[in-house]
Amino acid sequence: MSELNAGTIVSGRYRIISMVGSGGMANVFKAHDSVHHRDVALKVLKPEFSSDAEFVRRFHSEAQAVLNLSHDNIVRSYDVGHWEDYYYIVLEYVSGKTLKQYILEEAPFDRKRIINMGCQLCDALGHAHDRNVIHRDVKPQNVIINDHGKPKVADFGIARFTDASTVTYTGDKILGSVHYLSPEQARGDLVDAKSDIYSLGIVLYEMATGNVPFDAESTVSVAIKHLQEDMVPPIVHNPSIGAALNGVILRATSKDKAARYSNMRELKRDLLRAVREPDTDFAGREVKLRSKSAPSKKAAPSTPEGGNQKSTPLRHTMMLVIVMLITVGILLSFLLIGSALLNKNGGEGQVRYVPSITGKALSEAADSARAMGFILSVRQRVVRDDIPADTVIAQEPKAGNQGRKGDTIYVDVSAGPATVEAPILDGLTVDEATSAADDWGLSIAGVTYEQDDTVEPGKVIRQSPEAGTEMYVGDEIHIVVSGVQEDMTIMPSLVGDAVDNATRRLREAGFTQVYVHTEQSDELPGRVIRQLPEGNALQSSDTRIELWISPPLDNSRYSSDVAYNIEVPANDTVVAALLNIDGVYWVIYENILPAGQQTVPLTVRGETEGPYEVIITMNGAEIRRESVTLAERR
């Protein structure tokens, strides 16, 4: 087995530069991909585990989990392979520090920084959960903050699909980091997305306080604390986070899974609400409501040991008569008291029925309540993207219940969509401004340039809307940049777009090097499932843009089967065939071939007879161009 050192070339394309880290299962190297001309992280299973079927299975499980994910806040996976006796995964190389390093250096964080980081981690883990992948080892050591301040979740080493076994124990060993372990993981129970919610809650706690809530000399002692002890509320250690964020963290880390957030979207919703209502413990109140246990049924009285367990019929009859007499007496008393009150109040206290006001505008609901003699009181306002502001979304008592004149109806009212304050972008580069806007769920919609001798070229002069303006999540900001416009543009975010629309947007943006790959996927056919470079970053017009799409339905009228003989100079040479259609390069063949005379078989399809231009490349360099005319399919 060859040793992996600087200069070693893995699978003929990944040249190792240096080791950047080592974990329990694998070593991580920085390497250069000679095919795509980019630096990557090469995660290689340690040699001592290569012969262990269980470790190899878990390693492949990580690869399978990450290959299904495509999100700006998740470290991307490019490839998985086996070279000599090494198993490896090729990942996006992220330059930066871990969240754990920032916590050690700078915690406790301020409230907005915690919420900003938490929302992005919710987005990342929510994306994984939507694809049935549970991380199961969420901790700040597994979050890398890149040079632009964007967090990226890494290391799905013990991730599982939700339809697979998700037991947390392997023998007597707990998988995952014990300080961030959910109670159900500590018990060895089956886990689900709520286990990641608990672990993320612990990460939020650590950002807020600088410490984990439970610590001890042994891992077993820490696990027991997760199961049995209540954590000290983070607001005790850091009062500046406010009651809202304190309540959100406590709800996320509830030992009772039913009391936690149902999903990452709910957690993110309340984090954003904590920006607007920092001193309202709305999440804490909901925890108390959800945690109330159902009333227990009274146990049947036990018979003393050795006693007579059968009652006589006479005794039963006497008890029944007594109960009936007591019941009749109570009913008569209530009737007499009610009659007296009605006579005293002259009918003012007569029974009224609570009107249905859910779904009505607040002013209309107040009028309906007033008309029936009730008083309306707003109990809480709830952030809802799908319901207009000032609309009643819940009421107590419910419609149809009985009440009396002057009673109060408590209502929950929509606060409308989540809002954030526009960040300060002045003095930032376009890349930095784009990243800062994205962190708050906003985007840069337009960039214009203006000469200004007082501001360094390439830096933002002003923005619209101005910093501090309340905006809805998803809104756009326009920026004005100092200097003369260069041949640079913002790379659009294309994941989910139909391929025709994606390539059109790229051409309109001025990009000239667009390559499209097909990749088997469960996503909708013909849609972009991932892209390089990522969206919302500033790129030059000649940047190589690569899109991966799930195979579209084949409705083309014309096709042709062709084959080309080529001489491959060396082993492990990457040979590709590109079809140039309207300036977009479709990758119709890509393979790693050994040295010698080789045949490249192709099937070329199109909407017209052509002719079409086919380009053959080796390791990214063009070696041959051919013209192909197609025949009508029969």
Buried (B, 14 or more C-beta within 10 A) or exposed (E): EEEBEEEBBBBBBBBBBEBBEEEEBBBBBBBBBBBBEBEBBBBBBBBEBBEBEEBBEBBBBBBBBBBBBBBBBBBBBBBBBEBEEBBBBBBBBBEBBBBBBBBEEEBBBBBBBBBBBBBBBBBBBBBBBBBBBBBBBBBBBBBBBBEBBBBBBBBBBBBBBBEEEBEBEEEEEBBBBBBBBBBBBBBEBBBBBBBBBBBBBBBBBBBBBBBBBBEEEEBEEBBBBBBEEEBEBBBEBBEEBBBBBBBBBBBBBBBEBEBBBEBBBBBBBBBBBBBBBBEBBBBBBBBEEEEEEEEEEEEEEEEEEEEEEEEEEEEEEEEEEEEEEEEEEEEEEEEEEEEEEBEEEEEEBEEBEBBBBBEBBBEBBBEBBEEBBBEBEBBBBBBBBEBEBBBBBBBEBEEEEEBEBEBBBBBBBBBBBBBBBBBBBBEBBBBBBBBBBBBBBBBBEEBEBEEBEEBEEBBBBBBEBEEEBEBEBEBEBEBBBBBEEEEBBBBBBBBEBBBEEBBBBBBEBEBBBBBBBBEEBEBEBBBBBBBBBBBBBBBEEEBBBBBBBBEBEEEBEBBBEBEBEBEBEEEBBBBBBBBEBEEBBBBBBBEBBEEEEBEBEBEBBBEEBBEBBBBBBBBEEEBEEBEBEBEEEE
